Amino acid sequence: GNLKSAENHYVEATQWHGAVQMYRSQGLWEEAIRVCRTHGSDKETSELAKKWAENLGPEAGMQMLLKMNLVDAVIEYLIERKEFDEAFKMASVNAKHKTSDVHLQYAMHLEDENRLKEAEEHYIKAGKASEAVNMYEHQSDFHSAIQIAKQHDPAAVPGILVNQGKAFYEKRDYSKAEGCFVAAKRADFAIRMYSELGNFQEALKVAKKHAPHLV
């Protein structure tokens, strides 16, 4: 029952997580958070604070997080409750470094709701244009994926064209698949495709024009 002494020994043993668990099991959340703040990372402290907030319920939980000045945890708590407007407000006033996180989580939420254009906007604001590209590729909207990549990550364009070419190949639209592979500067993919189809005449045509070393 001598918790303070037990805490000291946990810390001396570099097992401060044990002290956190001890205080949690006794319902002494403030003590648990104090230990976590002292010895753990901000992320660990936020996670612990969110668990306490969940125990207290929405209103009391929010008040507790604000009182303890755990703004990052407040923002994550709001995100989990899908209260994105409040999360944006809180981040803009108290934690600008969290704004991109809110944009990212909101974008993922919008994607789940199939609101793709809005999701794209927030992925870009989060500095995660590649996520918007992946979203559109997943929807087989290669045109939108390429448009975003051209603006934000030109090096990704060839990879998207290759994926588009594979999609055309699966649909047996071989000439369009060839066009994508060639545009991606992967004429070898088009040559392999025609070779596997037994259409060596087309394979040779592509090789002569785009990859003479493969003739």
MOWOCOR-V813919 format. One line per field, one symbol per residue. phi: phi as a letter, one per 40 degrees, with the letter a starting at -180 (. if undefined). psi: psi as a letter, one per 40 degrees, with the letter a starting at -180 (. if undefined). burial: 1 if it has 16 or more other C-alpha atoms within 10 Angstrom, else 0. A space follows every 10 residues. Layout:
phi = ???
psi = ???
burial = ???
//
This chain:
phi = .ccccdddcd cdcfbcdccc cdccccgccd cdcdccccbb cdcccccccc ccdcccgdcc ccccccccfb cdcdcccccc cgccdccccc cccbadccdc ccdccccccc cdcgcccccd dcccccgbdc ccdcdccccg ccccdcdccd cbadccddcc ccccdccccc cgcccccddc ccccgbddcc ccdccccgcc ccdccccdcb adccd
psi = egdddddddd ddeffddddd dddddeegdd ddddddddea iddddddddd ddddddiddd dddddddefg dddddddddd efgddddddd dddegdeedd dddddddddd ddefgddddd dddddeffdd ddddddddef gddddddddd ddgdeedddd dddddddddd efgddddddd dddeffdddd ddddddeegd ddddddddde gdee.
burial = 0000001001 1000011111 0111000011 1110111010 0000111111 0110000000 1101100001 1111111110 0001001101 1000000111 1111111111 1000010011 1111110111 1110111000 0101110110 0100011101 1111111110 0001011111 1101011111 1011000000 0111011001 10000
//
